[in-house]
Amino acid sequence: MQRYEKNSTLNTKLSTFLYLCSRMKTIYLQQDQWEPTPCVATIGTFDGVHQGHRFVISCLKQEAERLQLPSCVITFDRHPKSAPGHLLTTLDEKLMLLSQTDIDLCVVLPFHQEMAALSAYDFMQEVLKQQLSVRMLLVGYDNHFGHRTPGKTEHFADYQRYGQQLGIDVQQLPSAPSHDGKTVNSSVIRQLLSEGRIEEANDALGFPYSIIGTVVSGEHIGTHLGFPTANLQPNDPLKLIPANGVYAVKVRLESSLEQKHAMANIGRRPTFDGSCTTLETHILRHEGELYGQQIAVSFIHRLRDEQRFETPEALAEQLQRDAQTAEELLTNDIDE
């Protein structure tokens, strides 16, 4: 598990600075020494910290202010259902995004076998009450926690009853905002990204979907075509990669706060009979080597599907058109 340090390059310098300067206090349960104070809390994986999550957090802050208690988001150090290509946000990215919501406290729970085996009642007693001193718990309309006994599904009424026994006021939140008639949740956003519907995914997130990684050596095909690319190896193999295709993106380099206009290709390079999927980014009007650097790629618009061309020259001509389209779209975004 990584934590933010002042010399961290996992995220951009600006994002790290904002995280370090935020009012949110981060506690890693079972690692940090601290004295809990009564608080209003909500719990979840918060993968993506999207518009649905932000709705929950706004309700949390309202209740905390009403009761004059600290607001607390409880999350986990890893996704309970994590698998390659599943995560919208790494833990570090999630904490950075949560810090921008102006909550008072984020408690990171270790998701291990012992924690996963706790029943909902035991979790509320041992963790929420004894270790975190939660006075009020806000539960999302579709949120479930605690080990599920086969054949038994616990509902809000069960959590509320447990809370009455433990002295925790359990309140249910209304449903979050919808996107095209569907409730905004992490699964919907994963589906949108997997289909290449990047603009819709960004609307549901509330910010551009980004991947942070290290620039590694590739086959230099782009250089021979006149479009040198940075071959990105994501920092976390669990991070979701959008659908194959060509995108207008913005890139922030490790050594700069500037967002550079670029285009990215995700795919197998069918013109050259590629066998593995790569994420390659061509930064417009950029010179210099990037090998070994950390960069953040933010996906803004989808330009087209990946396609096979009859000759490298035909591909180069299309890349020239893609570059022009990407520049126009990204410049118009700034103008607007």
Order of alpha helices (4+ residues) and beta strands (2+ residues): alpha-beta-beta-alpha-beta-alpha-beta-alpha-alpha-beta-alpha-beta-beta-beta-alpha-alpha-beta-alpha-beta-beta-beta-beta-beta-alpha
